[in-house]
Amino acid sequence: MTKEKSKSLNGDKTSYNRKILNGSIIATIVAGIPFLFYIYEYVPDTKTWVTWFGVYDSNYYESANVGVWVLMMKLVPLLLSLIWFFTCKHWWYHVLIIPIAMFSIQTIGAFSDTIIFIDELHIIWLLPFMALVIPSVYLIRAKMFNKINYADKTMEELEAEFMIKPKGIWNNVKQYF
């Protein structure tokens, strides 16, 4: 076997091992997120909760336990949506920005003392995101089906053609900003 061929095989093996490691880390995080949700059970049912991180004063909820429970109800779906967004390999993954924006707005609203009714009229804040994302995804879809009519490519080949593949999470984040 030549040196070039052995380097190629070692490079493929390293790439494969890195994918397995990254996949294992992501799977462990996803599997551990339900434990993060139940963290509220360890929070005392008092108005003020003193921890070594700092002091949490639950003004609106009048119980630190309820405040952390509401926060986890918003934060857990946000984390799962973010993981899905950064690991999705389909052409339609930009649509996931809409639930990410929704859960982000809800998380911010859970901390606000001025909001009387939580999770009401958040659709108004989502309309700008929806106005940008939905037409963009529709145009990508239309372009794909237009190419299907003029080419002998399968749907998987077209998805691969339209897929943007930045290297690493930071480059994936920079791609959108």
C-alpha positions as CSV (number, residue, x, y, z in Angstrom):
1,M,0.0,0.0,0.0
2,T,1.4,3.4,-0.9
3,K,1.9,6.2,1.6
4,E,-0.8,8.4,0.0
5,K,-3.4,5.6,0.3
6,S,-2.6,4.9,3.9
7,K,-2.8,8.7,4.7
8,S,-6.2,8.8,3.0
9,L,-7.4,5.8,5.0
10,N,-6.1,7.3,8.3
11,G,-7.8,10.7,7.4
12,D,-11.1,8.9,6.8
13,K,-10.8,7.0,10.0
14,T,-10.0,10.2,12.0
15,S,-13.0,11.9,10.4
16,Y,-15.2,9.0,11.1
17,N,-14.0,8.8,14.8
18,R,-14.6,12.6,15.1
19,K,-18.2,12.2,13.8
20,I,-18.8,9.3,16.2
21,L,-17.5,11.4,19.1
22,N,-19.5,14.5,18.2
23,G,-22.6,12.3,17.7
24,S,-22.1,10.7,21.1
25,I,-21.7,14.0,22.8
26,I,-24.8,15.4,21.2
27,A,-26.8,12.2,22.1
28,T,-25.6,12.4,25.7
29,I,-26.7,16.1,25.9
30,V,-30.1,15.3,24.4
31,A,-30.5,12.3,26.8
32,G,-29.5,14.5,29.8
33,I,-31.9,17.4,29.1
34,P,-34.9,15.8,30.9
35,F,-32.7,15.8,34.0
36,L,-32.2,19.5,33.5
37,F,-35.9,20.0,33.4
38,Y,-36.4,18.4,36.8
39,I,-33.9,20.7,38.5
40,Y,-36.9,22.7,39.8
41,E,-37.6,19.9,42.3
42,Y,-34.4,20.8,44.1
43,V,-35.4,24.5,44.5
44,P,-37.0,25.5,47.8
45,D,-40.6,26.7,47.9
46,T,-39.5,30.2,49.2
47,K,-39.7,33.6,47.7
48,T,-35.9,34.1,47.8
49,W,-33.4,31.3,47.1
50,V,-29.8,31.8,48.1
51,T,-27.3,29.7,46.2
52,W,-23.5,29.9,45.8
53,F,-24.3,31.3,42.3
54,G,-26.1,34.2,43.8
55,V,-29.6,35.2,45.1
56,Y,-32.7,34.5,43.1
57,D,-35.7,36.6,44.1
58,S,-39.0,35.4,42.5
59,N,-41.0,38.6,42.5
60,Y,-43.8,37.6,40.1
61,Y,-44.1,33.9,41.0
62,E,-43.7,34.3,44.7
63,S,-41.9,31.0,44.9
64,A,-38.4,30.2,43.6
65,N,-39.6,26.7,42.8
66,V,-42.4,27.9,40.5
67,G,-40.1,30.5,38.9
68,V,-37.5,27.8,38.0
69,W,-40.2,25.4,36.9
70,V,-41.5,28.1,34.4
71,L,-38.0,28.8,33.2
72,M,-37.3,25.1,32.6
73,M,-40.6,24.8,30.7
74,K,-39.3,27.4,28.3
75,L,-35.6,26.6,28.3
76,V,-35.7,22.8,27.6
77,P,-37.6,23.1,24.3
78,L,-35.3,26.0,23.3
79,L,-32.2,23.8,23.9
80,L,-33.7,20.9,22.0
81,S,-34.6,23.1,19.1
82,L,-31.1,24.6,19.0
83,I,-29.5,21.2,19.0
84,W,-31.9,20.1,16.2
85,F,-31.1,23.3,14.2
86,F,-27.3,22.9,14.4
87,T,-27.4,19.2,13.6
88,C,-30.1,19.0,11.0
89,K,-28.9,18.2,7.5
90,H,-32.1,18.7,5.5
91,W,-32.8,21.6,3.2
92,W,-35.7,22.9,5.3
93,Y,-33.8,23.4,8.6
94,H,-34.1,27.2,8.4
95,V,-37.8,26.7,9.4
96,L,-36.5,25.7,12.8
97,I,-35.6,29.4,13.4
98,I,-39.3,30.0,14.0
99,P,-39.7,27.8,17.1
100,I,-36.3,28.9,18.3
101,A,-37.5,32.5,18.2
102,M,-40.7,31.5,19.9
103,F,-39.0,29.7,22.8
104,S,-36.5,32.5,23.1
105,I,-39.3,35.1,23.4
106,Q,-41.1,32.9,25.9
107,T,-37.9,32.5,28.0
108,I,-37.3,36.2,28.1
109,G,-41.0,36.7,29.0
110,A,-40.7,34.3,31.9
111,F,-38.1,36.6,33.5
112,S,-40.1,39.8,32.9
113,D,-41.9,41.2,35.9
114,T,-44.0,43.5,33.8
115,I,-45.8,40.8,31.9
116,I,-49.2,40.0,33.5
117,F,-50.2,37.2,31.1
118,I,-47.4,34.9,30.1
119,D,-47.4,33.4,26.6
120,E,-50.0,35.6,25.1
121,L,-49.7,37.6,21.9
122,H,-46.2,36.2,21.2
123,I,-47.2,35.5,17.6
124,I,-46.9,39.2,17.0
125,W,-43.2,39.1,17.9
126,L,-42.8,36.0,15.6
127,L,-44.3,37.5,12.5
128,P,-41.1,39.2,11.3
129,F,-39.2,35.9,11.6
130,M,-42.0,34.1,9.8
131,A,-42.1,36.7,7.1
132,L,-38.4,36.1,6.3
133,V,-38.1,32.4,6.9
134,I,-41.2,31.0,5.2
135,P,-40.7,32.7,1.8
136,S,-37.0,31.8,1.9
137,V,-37.7,28.1,2.5
138,Y,-40.4,28.2,-0.2
139,L,-38.0,29.7,-2.7
140,I,-35.4,27.0,-1.9
141,R,-38.1,24.3,-2.4
142,A,-39.3,25.9,-5.7
143,K,-35.7,25.9,-6.9
144,M,-35.2,22.3,-6.0
145,F,-38.4,21.2,-7.8
146,N,-37.5,23.3,-10.8
147,K,-34.2,21.5,-11.0
148,I,-35.9,18.1,-10.7
149,N,-38.0,18.9,-13.8
150,Y,-34.8,19.7,-15.8
151,A,-32.4,17.2,-14.4
152,D,-32.1,13.6,-13.7
153,K,-31.2,14.0,-10.0
154,T,-32.8,12.3,-7.1
155,M,-34.2,14.3,-4.2
156,E,-31.2,13.3,-2.0
157,E,-28.7,14.6,-4.6
158,L,-30.6,17.9,-4.7
159,E,-30.7,18.2,-0.9
160,A,-27.0,17.7,-0.8
161,E,-26.6,20.4,-3.5
162,F,-28.6,23.0,-1.5
163,M,-27.1,22.0,1.8
164,I,-24.7,24.5,3.4
165,K,-21.9,22.7,5.3
166,P,-19.9,25.0,7.5
167,K,-17.2,23.3,9.6
168,G,-17.9,23.5,13.3
169,I,-20.6,25.0,15.4
170,W,-19.0,28.5,15.5
171,N,-18.9,28.7,11.7
172,N,-22.5,27.5,11.6
173,V,-23.5,30.4,13.9
174,K,-21.5,32.9,11.8
175,Q,-23.2,31.7,8.7
176,Y,-26.5,33.3,9.9
177,F,-25.1,36.6,11.3
